[in-house]
Amino acid sequence: MSAGGQPPDPRSISKAEKTGTTPAETEMTRPDAQPTASHFIDGAYVEDTGGDAIPVIYPATGETVATVHAATPAVVERALASAVRAQVEWAAMAPVARGRILRRAADLIRARNRELSVLETLDTGKPLQETLVADAMSGADALEYFGGLAADVTGATMQFGGDWAYTIRKPLGVCVGIGAWNYPTQIACWKAAPALATGNAMVFKPSETTPLCALKVAEILHEAGLPAGLFNVVQGRGPVGAALTTDARVAKVSLTGSVPTGRKVAAAAAGAMKHVTMELGGKSPILIFEDADMDDAVSGAINGNFYSSGQVCSNGTRVFVHESIAADFLARLTERVATATLGDPLDEAVNFGPMTTEAQLDIVLGHIARARAEGATVAAGGSRLDRPGFWIGPTILTDLTDDMACVREEIFGPVMSVLTFRDEAEALARANATDFGLSAGVFTRDLARAHRIAAALEAGTIWINQYNLTPAGMPFGGSKASGIGRENARMAMDHFTEAQTIYVGMGPVDSAY
Ligand SMILES: NC(=O)c1ccc[n+]([C@@H]2O[C@H](COP(=O)([O-])OP(=O)(O)OC[C@H]3O[C@@H](n4cnc5c(N)ncnc54)[C@H](O)[C@@H]3O)[C@@H](O)[C@H]2O)c1
């Protein structure tokens, strides 16, 4: 079945090509992406064409493949009202029964992985080769993981010699999820799974750039047995997100987005003392020592910079390489990057896709132009490709200093900055000299050094001899400006519940008079 349940609308697109070569002759079929309606509220698709039209553009060609409408105030109201109504019964349900629904949804997602992955590719432009393994499957992992944990939300008891106390974890109520455009299916599932497992309802607003996938997540959750109203999807830009954030019925906002948006949303939520989880941007370092396995280090740097065309929050875009191995590292890196296969992302042979939006491509090109002007050398890529859509190849910058904008600012595109260092203390100090603190990586065969560095790095997630893997059982999130709170793992259950303490007096009650 095609995405959106509508008949396929075949269009011809060219097949895979290596970087810089001409397209092959083979033709492929692109399925239809238009959803049944813009929003999913109270268990059903809802349309209201009164809201602004939002085009969904296939980044590989620049064509509009679907249109949705931003939520009007009436749509936002319906979503919130249904969530408030549904949450009370959901919270009273046996947790194991809640978990069973989430685990059923995980099975449905896995069974439909290809259809969902194609939709993710149309929404974002990421290669199908990636989306088949990283998006819906990661969403299914989260639903399965939190479905299993749902029955294990426990409090604690404290003894005071006679009197005692205990805590119970209570759901927060109605939670809002707001997504970025790079992982629309995964972000919806990572937020929905712990929220629903712990007895909350969620109203989710996808990024206006990638509005399609969260609708499918809602459809599948309800097919798995989720009662109506518990996972609602409303479309729209910033103002819709702001309306949800400031509504008095909302207890928590979980945002995945940039640091500037995070500051705005956290400030708005703080006014009403709402809970927040902030998954924000980064400029993460990867430290590669002279004893590192060179092939693994190159692979880690490639995965940490060019996967999803660099549109990954945790990317290790400042690659610090020990000066004794820097020439060898760069030679191997440029050789391997030249073998990236660009082409239509729906072709499974393709492993490098376009930027998701033209605006983001322009931001990336602006950073590269500024880096050149500041004296950087472009060792690979660096310019827009002459083809329809929003294309730039994997780009490597060298001859850099730490004060250059390309080394300091999040670029959110396929741009790796390669820097060199002399010793561990220097590498560590430079790695930590940033307001961001999302992630970091270290490649070395010296175990003691690996753990010493990991402990000293100021970042929420550190990978040793690996990069960017995020299993559902592992907490993920940022420190410093990169965020507040953690997604995934048991910790996320704490972020969607609050402790209530009950003191038990065993008598007698002493009083002064
Ligand atoms: N830490 C993580 O887990 C993680 C994951 C993916 C992306 N990101 C970050 O996201 C950014 C890229 O995504 P983006 O460009 O979509 O981010 P963005 O900050 O522009 O938008 C994020 C979301 O916030 C909404 N929004 C904008 N203004 C709002 C407001 N005032 N109130 C409420 N909602 C508002 C947007 O409509 C969108 O849905 C990058 O900085 C990237 O690093 C972080």
The ligand as an SDF file (V2000), in Angstrom:
LIG
                    3D

 44 48  0  0  0  0  0  0  0  0999 V2000
   19.3870   16.9730   20.6740 N   0  0  0  0  0  0  0  0  0  0  0  0
   18.6190   16.3130   19.8340 C   0  0  0  0  0  0  0  0  0  0  0  0
   18.1350   15.2400   20.1590 O   0  0  0  0  0  0  0  0  0  0  0  0
   18.3170   16.8680   18.4760 C   0  0  0  0  0  0  0  0  0  0  0  0
   17.8240   16.0060   17.4860 C   0  0  0  0  0  0  0  0  0  0  0  0
   17.5510   16.5250   16.2250 C   0  0  0  0  0  0  0  0  0  0  0  0
   17.7650   17.8690   15.9460 C   0  0  0  0  0  0  0  0  0  0  0  0
   18.2460   18.6840   16.9020 N   0  0  0  0  0  0  0  0  0  0  0  0
   18.5000   20.1070   16.6020 C   0  0  0  0  0  0  0  0  0  0  0  0
   17.4170   20.6690   15.8830 O   0  0  0  0  0  0  0  0  0  0  0  0
   17.8870   21.6830   15.0160 C   0  0  0  0  0  0  0  0  0  0  0  0
   17.3450   21.4690   13.6210 C   0  0  0  0  0  0  0  0  0  0  0  0
   15.9640   21.3430   13.6380 O   0  0  0  0  0  0  0  0  0  0  0  0
   14.9750   22.5300   13.2760 P   0  0  0  0  0  0  0  0  0  0  0  0
   15.6300   23.4470   12.2960 O   0  0  0  0  0  0  0  0  0  0  0  0
   13.6560   21.9330   12.9550 O   0  0  0  0  0  0  0  0  0  0  0  0
   14.8920   23.3010   14.6640 O   0  0  0  0  0  0  0  0  0  0  0  0
   13.9920   24.5720   15.0530 P   0  0  0  0  0  0  0  0  0  0  0  0
   14.4940   24.9750   16.3710 O   0  0  0  0  0  0  0  0  0  0  0  0
   13.9570   25.5680   13.9650 O   0  0  0  0  0  0  0  0  0  0  0  0
   12.5020   23.9920   15.1590 O   0  0  0  0  0  0  0  0  0  0  0  0
   12.2010   22.9190   16.0120 C   0  0  0  0  0  0  0  0  0  0  0  0
   10.7120   22.8640   16.2230 C   0  0  0  0  0  0  0  0  0  0  0  0
   10.3080   23.9480   17.0550 O   0  0  0  0  0  0  0  0  0  0  0  0
    9.1820   24.5970   16.4920 C   0  0  0  0  0  0  0  0  0  0  0  0
    9.1660   25.9780   16.9610 N   0  0  0  0  0  0  0  0  0  0  0  0
    9.7820   27.0590   16.4330 C   0  0  0  0  0  0  0  0  0  0  0  0
    9.5530   28.1460   17.1930 N   0  0  0  0  0  0  0  0  0  0  0  0
    8.7830   27.7530   18.2320 C   0  0  0  0  0  0  0  0  0  0  0  0
    8.2180   28.4200   19.3640 C   0  0  0  0  0  0  0  0  0  0  0  0
    8.4150   29.7200   19.5870 N   0  0  0  0  0  0  0  0  0  0  0  0
    7.4840   27.6990   20.2350 N   0  0  0  0  0  0  0  0  0  0  0  0
    7.2990   26.3720   20.0470 C   0  0  0  0  0  0  0  0  0  0  0  0
    7.7920   25.6950   18.9970 N   0  0  0  0  0  0  0  0  0  0  0  0
    8.5430   26.3680   18.0910 C   0  0  0  0  0  0  0  0  0  0  0  0
    9.3650   24.4130   15.0050 C   0  0  0  0  0  0  0  0  0  0  0  0
    8.1470   24.6080   14.3130 O   0  0  0  0  0  0  0  0  0  0  0  0
    9.8720   22.9730   14.9510 C   0  0  0  0  0  0  0  0  0  0  0  0
    8.7960   22.0640   15.0310 O   0  0  0  0  0  0  0  0  0  0  0  0
   19.3970   21.6130   15.0720 C   0  0  0  0  0  0  0  0  0  0  0  0
   19.8910   22.6140   15.9250 O   0  0  0  0  0  0  0  0  0  0  0  0
   19.6510   20.2480   15.6680 C   0  0  0  0  0  0  0  0  0  0  0  0
   20.8870   20.1180   16.2940 O   0  0  0  0  0  0  0  0  0  0  0  0
   18.5030   18.2130   18.1720 C   0  0  0  0  0  0  0  0  0  0  0  0
  1  2  1  0
  2  3  2  0
  2  4  1  0
  4  5  1  0
  4 44  2  0
  5  6  2  0
  6  7  1  0
  7  8  2  0
  8  9  1  0
  8 44  1  0
  9 10  1  0
  9 42  1  0
 10 11  1  0
 11 12  1  0
 11 40  1  0
 12 13  1  0
 13 14  1  0
 14 15  2  0
 14 16  1  0
 14 17  1  0
 17 18  1  0
 18 19  2  0
 18 20  1  0
 18 21  1  0
 21 22  1  0
 22 23  1  0
 23 24  1  0
 23 38  1  0
 24 25  1  0
 25 26  1  0
 25 36  1  0
 26 27  1  0
 26 35  1  0
 27 28  2  0
 28 29  1  0
 29 30  1  0
 29 35  2  0
 30 31  1  0
 30 32  2  0
 32 33  1  0
 33 34  2  0
 34 35  1  0
 36 37  1  0
 36 38  1  0
 38 39  1  0
 40 41  1  0
 40 42  1  0
 42 43  1  0
M  CHG  2   8   1  16  -1
M  END
$$$$
